[in-house]
Amino acid sequence: MQLLVSPSSLNEAKDSVAADIIDVKKPSEGSLGANFPWVIREIKEFAQKPVSAAIGDFDYKPGGASLAAYGAACAGADYVKIGLAFDGKDKAREVISAVVKAVKDPFPKKYVVIAAYSDYERMHTISPFDVAPIAAECEADFAMVDTGIKDRQSTFAFMDENALRSFTEGNRKLGLGTALAGALKFEDIDALRRIDPDIIGVRGMVCGGDRNATVREDLIRKALAMIR
């Protein structure tokens, strides 16, 4: 399991370099809100670690999503991550295929991460279990689960350990990696180790429990020690 940490500023990113992957996003613009391309570029220049960039919680806009994905890849992101904030398998297929093409044609070694939401029922968006086969069909690299509404409720409040294990095992059979995120806590790490995703994404966990506080390097190191 790798630890992905989501700093909210360049200063926080400098305190996050112990993480396996540094995630660039703008929480004020949504669960997977996009940050500025120059922020991605600057973090990539000093981090010497893989960098992930969220491009947004997208409505059904394949053109806008593909252009945003291309921009994030050009700015230096190694992982390009999109959230599907709409319902419908055909629409999802169109958006995912456009994003994969936008990233993989010029940058075949970069990774595309397709995120759906654990709280999809209250958001009226597509289920993670419906997204994963489409992501595999379109040759994305990872299927991800996150919370769409950030009200301190964990992904575990909407998908229990069995559901998350089923999601992860299903992804493995499809040839996809799995990333799990969404108000994860230190108390969840035992369950996460049993689920065994490839990546866990955190912010609040390494901010002392409040995602609006500041990332702490000591808590990143604590999390790393617990997942190894």
GILIN-V83846 format. One record per residue. N is the residue number from 1. RES is the residue in one small letter. PSI is psi in whole degrees, 0 to 359 (* if undefined). Layout:
n: <N:N>
res: <RES:RES>
psi: <PSI:PSI>
This chain:
n: <1:2:3:4:5:6:7:8:9:10:11:12:13:14:15:16:17:18:19:20:21:22:23:24:25:26:27:28:29:30:31:32:33:34:35:36:37:38:39:40:41:42:43:44:45:46:47:48:49:50:51:52:53:54:55:56:57:58:59:60:61:62:63:64:65:66:67:68:69:70:71:72:73:74:75:76:77:78:79:80:81:82:83:84:85:86:87:88:89:90:91:92:93:94:95:96:97:98:99:100:101:102:103:104:105:106:107:108:109:110:111:112:113:114:115:116:117:118:119:120:121:122:123:124:125:126:127:128:129:130:131:132:133:134:135:136:137:138:139:140:141:142:143:144:145:146:147:148:149:150:151:152:153:154:155:156:157:158:159:160:161:162:163:164:165:166:167:168:169:170:171:172:173:174:175:176:177:178:179:180:181:182:183:184:185:186:187:188:189:190:191:192:193:194:195:196:197:198:199:200:201:202:203:204:205:206:207:208:209:210:211:212:213:214:215:216:217:218:219:220:221:222:223:224:225:226:227:228>
res: <m:q:l:l:v:s:p:s:s:l:n:e:a:k:d:s:v:a:a:d:i:i:d:v:k:k:p:s:e:g:s:l:g:a:n:f:p:w:v:i:r:e:i:k:e:f:a:q:k:p:v:s:a:a:i:g:d:f:d:y:k:p:g:g:a:s:l:a:a:y:g:a:a:c:a:g:a:d:y:v:k:i:g:l:a:f:d:g:k:d:k:a:r:e:v:i:s:a:v:v:k:a:v:k:d:p:f:p:k:k:y:v:v:i:a:a:y:s:d:y:e:r:m:h:t:i:s:p:f:d:v:a:p:i:a:a:e:c:e:a:d:f:a:m:v:d:t:g:i:k:d:r:q:s:t:f:a:f:m:d:e:n:a:l:r:s:f:t:e:g:n:r:k:l:g:l:g:t:a:l:a:g:a:l:k:f:e:d:i:d:a:l:r:r:i:d:p:d:i:i:g:v:r:g:m:v:c:g:g:d:r:n:a:t:v:r:e:d:l:i:r:k:a:l:a:m:i:r>
psi: <134:150:120:128:138:90:160:3:169:321:317:323:324:334:0:6:348:338:160:323:134:125:127:116:179:92:333:345:13:174:316:42:140:139:182:147:327:334:316:312:315:319:318:324:323:343:322:32:160:142:132:144:126:143:0:163:98:136:181:88:77:325:311:321:318:322:319:319:317:317:317:319:318:328:348:359:134:329:127:124:128:142:135:98:48:174:160:120:320:319:318:317:319:317:314:315:323:319:316:314:318:326:313:331:309:336:72:341:358:159:141:127:123:117:135:178:135:328:37:330:317:340:346:45:176:145:144:326:335:330:319:311:327:319:318:316:323:3:34:173:325:144:137:150:132:168:137:321:120:84:28:3:135:158:325:343:341:333:118:180:319:318:319:326:318:318:313:315:322:319:318:319:330:354:18:147:164:134:133:137:176:81:41:145:164:325:343:351:324:315:320:324:324:322:319:54:169:325:138:136:129:154:296:320:319:13:15:19:352:110:345:354:195:141:136:127:324:325:329:315:325:315:317:317:326:332:348:*>
